[in-house]
Amino acid sequence: MNRKLVLAGGIGCTLLLLLAVVLVAALFVPFRAFRTSQAQTNTGPVAVQTTANQSPEAIVTQEAIPTLSAGIGGMLEMTSSSTDGSLTNLYNQLNPGVVNIQVFINQGLGAQGAGSGFILDDSGHIVTNNHVVADADTVTVIFYNGFESSAQVIGVDDDSDLAVLQVEQMTDGAHPLPLGDSTQLEAGQWVVAIGNPFSLGGSITLGIVSAVDRSIPSGVTPFAIPQAIQTDAAINPGNSGGPLLNLNGEVVGVNAQIRTTSSVPANSGVGFAVPVNVVRRVVPVLIDQGSYQWPWLGVNQPASVNLLLAQANDLPTQQGVYIHQVVPDGPAARAGLQGSSGSTAVNGLDIPTGGDVILQVNGEPLNNLDELLEAIAFSSPGDNLALTVLRNGQQQEVTVTLDARPQNFEQFQQ
């Protein structure tokens, strides 16, 4: 009898154990499958492999809107990979396309500054930040394997903080990186930064896109860089000019700035990158002409319509851009746009009144100032913008012909 009880108990325990395993599998397998499916949908393959005997696409320029074609600079073939080790594979494939940059000033013996960059094409063009090479007398590019080459600065643009170098010699194994499309980025997507923080070359950091479509200062001129990418991937001094990449191995931005409140600049989880779609517009012209001419509307201190502006000006919505000042003889002035004519107190604050409110650009609703900056920046000097303007409670249609930004920019905003 005791033996039967022991045998029955053993069988019961075994059945309970099997039941527990089935329940656990039922709980976790669908979750893992969902995550795998989601990763494939949102990010695609995460390992890359150089395609042999495949040349980069040619630079394509248009008369009015110069751009780089998708995938310029070395074509990288995406290969499927398991999650384990995928970042290692990604790094091993991409790092040969990233360079360290040393800057010498006044022919000094030691490097006066350090930054990062990435290879654009097989002709040895390197993209970096303007502030990395500004005022440089000598520039040295250090490749992934330690090989050094002298480089010449062939084009710079203060307004976008971009510069293009060309090296005298490429090293074996170095290759261009493909360009992605920054308009496809969404907050929450994974990105990596590869660069030279604190002169620690070949460093990779992982993070997410914290936000898109930021407008950030150029650092030199009063004009803003549109569609900037905010990321929490660690960016530190020395990362400037290096690539921000998606997990498909495509450059989506050029790391440029960090937000910090300490006396020592260092990562605080808020970094910014110049979007690759700005690179597409500016870099071909820098290679061809050495400089880039941005369009200009000719207004000062434009602002997104907020609650205070809406109350002071009796506006029906908080959408649109309020025009505070119109630059004399500028494009906006010639088109008849009007700035503030007075002010009124709202909650103890002096709020400007009487200025035009731009509601639409080329038929597209305008929600805030960032959207106006983008519409201007991604046009060209000589282009016409059809504006729908609210003035004294009435809508009007105004056509503005954009000028090139003036060289003497101290008094101008946008």
WOURJO-V348941 format. One record per backbone hydrogen bond with DSSP energy under -0.5 kcal/mol. CO is the residue of the C=O (numbers start at 1). NH is the residue of the N-H. Records with the same first field share a line. If there is no record, write none. Layout:
CO: NH  NH
//
This chain:
1: 5
2: 6
3: 7
4: 8
5: 9
6: 10
7: 11
8: 12
9: 13
10: 14
11: 15
12: 16
13: 17
14: 18
15: 19
16: 20
17: 21
18: 22
19: 23
20: 24
21: 25
22: 26
23: 27
24: 28
25: 29
28: 32
29: 33
30: 34
31: 35
32: 36
33: 37
34: 38
35: 39
36: 40
37: 41
38: 42
39: 43  44
47: 79
49: 77
50: 52
51: 54
59: 61
60: 67
69: 72
74: 76
75: 51  77
77: 49
79: 47
83: 86
85: 89
86: 90
87: 91
88: 92
89: 93
90: 94
91: 95
94: 97
95: 98
96: 175
97: 119
99: 117
100: 142
101: 115
102: 140
103: 112  113
104: 137  138
105: 108
113: 103
115: 101
117: 99
118: 127
119: 177
121: 124
124: 167
125: 120  121
126: 165
127: 118
128: 163
129: 132  133
130: 133  134
133: 136
138: 104
139: 151
140: 102
141: 143  149
142: 100
143: 146
147: 143
149: 141
150: 168
151: 139
152: 154  166
155: 164
157: 161  162
161: 130
162: 157
163: 128
164: 154  155
165: 126
166: 152
171: 174
178: 251
179: 71
181: 184
182: 185
186: 189
189: 209
190: 247
191: 207
192: 245
193: 205
195: 203
196: 199
197: 200
199: 201
200: 203
203: 195
205: 193
207: 191
208: 210  232
209: 188
211: 230
214: 216  228
216: 225
223: 218
224: 226
225: 216  228
228: 214
229: 273
230: 210  211
231: 271
236: 239
237: 198
238: 196
239: 242
240: 116
242: 255
243: 194  245
244: 252  253
245: 192
246: 249
250: 246
251: 180
252: 276
253: 244  255
254: 274
255: 241
257: 272
258: 260
263: 265
270: 259
271: 231
272: 256  257
273: 229
274: 254
275: 278  279
276: 280
277: 281
278: 282
279: 283
281: 285
282: 285  286
283: 287
284: 288
285: 289  290
286: 290
290: 156
292: 294
294: 405
296: 403
297: 332
298: 327
299: 414
300: 324  325
303: 322
306: 310
307: 311
308: 312
309: 313
310: 315
311: 314
320: 305
321: 358
322: 303  324
324: 340
325: 300
327: 330
330: 334
331: 335
332: 336  337
333: 336
338: 356
342: 353
344: 351
346: 349
349: 346  351
351: 344
353: 341  342
356: 323
357: 359  390
358: 321
359: 366
360: 388
361: 364
364: 361
365: 367
366: 320
368: 372
369: 373
370: 374
371: 375
372: 376
373: 377
374: 378
376: 379
380: 383
383: 402
385: 387  400
386: 362  363
387: 389  398
388: 359  360
389: 391  396
390: 357
391: 394
394: 391
396: 389  398
398: 387  400
400: 385  402
402: 382
403: 296
407: 409
409: 412
414: 297
//
